[in-house]
Amino acid sequence: MIRVGQSVLSRQEFSDLLYKREPVVLDQAALEKIELNFQFLRQFSSNKLIYGINTGFGPMAQYRIKEDDLLQLQYNLIRSHSSGSGPILPAFLVKAIMIARLNSLMQGYSGIHTEVVELLRELINKDIIPCIYEHGGVGASGDLVQLAHLALTLIGEGEVMVEGGIHSTKEIFNRFNIKPLSIHSREGLAILNGTSAMTGIGMVNIIQARKLLGWSVVLSALTNELVEAFDDHYSYELNIIKHHEGQNRIATMLREVLKDSKMIRNRSKLLYSLGNPDQAILEDKVQEYYSLRCITQVLGPVFDTISQAEKVVVNELNSVNDNPVIDHVNKDIFHGGNFHGDYVALEMDKLKIAITKLSMLSERQLNFLLNDKLNQKFPPFMNLGVLGLNFGMQGMQFTATSTVAENQTLSFPMYIHSIPNNNDNQDIVSMGCNAAMMTKRVIDNSFEVLGIQAMTILQAVDYLSCGEKLAADTRSLYKELRKIFPMFVEDAPKYKDLERVKDFLESNDPAILSKPLAFP
């Protein structure tokens, strides 16, 4: 179980709640703080004009709401903004959103009744997942539309996903004996106003981006083994004089993966002795192509970008991000824009650019292995059958190339794509949820590209019959993947093989990430 509200919720704890289905426990001291905050709002708001309590919302805040209509105002906000469209978000993404919203509300500055967080905890622990739609949020005043659909479920309306099916919330609440949320003061606005949709999705993106980077390091190492590359491009001495943490972390990971490889060559032993001085044209390239030689310089910035994104998004995860802020400690209410999603939007845009570059590196390494004129070592398209009659990985390369091209187009930033709306009240917005969703698509695409690269590498290992010469880490991956994708000679459809390999990469952490030399 993981206690929420007691301290900073980390990426690892978030991941355990989401993927390992660890139960949520609400910290008692945090619940008491929420209750104090709620009681303060009740007393403080009496005979005062406070946004979202006794006024309309957004540009209609100039209209004062009658005392008898205050609770109906909150229900109207939830129902009117449940206006999403497009695909329903996958259940695990919605659960991530729920965890993010719960953690923010547990900070105790939102003026809500404890019923809200208790109900959220119950739904999370029972895997009762609201239907939230992909389209709708502009990322200022929070992820209003996505979070409205969350609030709609909390009040017992709309639909939920349970055990793989979609059901009416009312039916499921009755089945599980769950009491819908009752509005007490500003629960509607407190749930809607926030960055929790982009933050929850952003946390998933960071978790998956870390896996991608780990697999990219291992596949890059394997590719270097296959071509019997020299060892100095990832050496400590070369990389330490470039003062970037990411580059040196990647170099350290490569050295760790390849430490016991019998295929990597030592430059000092092989090239620093002139051998035959009359040999005018060398059989060996003195330096490898950039996609093999510049791995630390290409993946280093990706490492640094993921690290920075994690820092920022974890900060947002543990922040109060609605408006107004109910401050019972200083006995005041502060109006502002903590719901604005610029921090998350910018990090998601940077992350998708970095992951797109990672997929480009994978595609170039793949192309090197498939092009016999470049590698001068393998048959065209890693074809282990009859040249001309069989096609090997030729068809798969089209998919990799197409998918990387899509990533490149998706990498246009959302952060600077603000469109004023809400009668120009929201005259500059973050588009943070759009940014997070586009980043997720880039990450999903990249797992496909790395899957195709991995399949090609397996064929190359078998072509060379070099499995026993590989490093322990790369040999282990080779054996694991061959269980789900056996060697092939004759042509056959590969789309289901790719699906299985991609699922393996998405679902498993590379062993290198469990070592302290990787991410801190």
Secondary structure, 3 states (H helix, E strand, C coil): CEEECCCCCCHHHHHHHHHCCCCEEECHHHHHHHHHHHHHHHHHCCCCCCCCCCECCHHHCCCECCHHHHHHHHHHHHHHHCCCEEEECCHHHHHHHHHHHHHHHCCCCCCCCHHHHHHHHHHHHCCCEECCEEECCCCCCCCHHHHHHHHHHHCCCCEEEECCEEEEHHHHHHHHCCCCCCCCCCHHHHHHCCCHHHHHHHHHHHHHHHHHHHHHHHHHHHHHHHCCCECHHHCHHHHHCCCCHHHHHHHHHHHHHHCCCCCCECHHHHCCCCCCCCCCCCCCCCCCCHHHHCHHHHHHHHHHHHHHHHHHHHHHHCCCCCCCEEECCCCEEECCCCCCCHHHHHHHHHHHHHHHHHHHHHHHHHHHHHCHHHHCCCCHHHCCCCECCECCCHHHHHHHHHHHHHHHHHCCCCCCCCCCECCCCECCCCCHHHHHHHHHHHHHHHHHHHHHHHHHHHHHHHHHCCHHHCCHHHHHHHHHHHHHCCCCCCCCCCHHHHHHHHHHHHHCCCHHHHCCCCCC
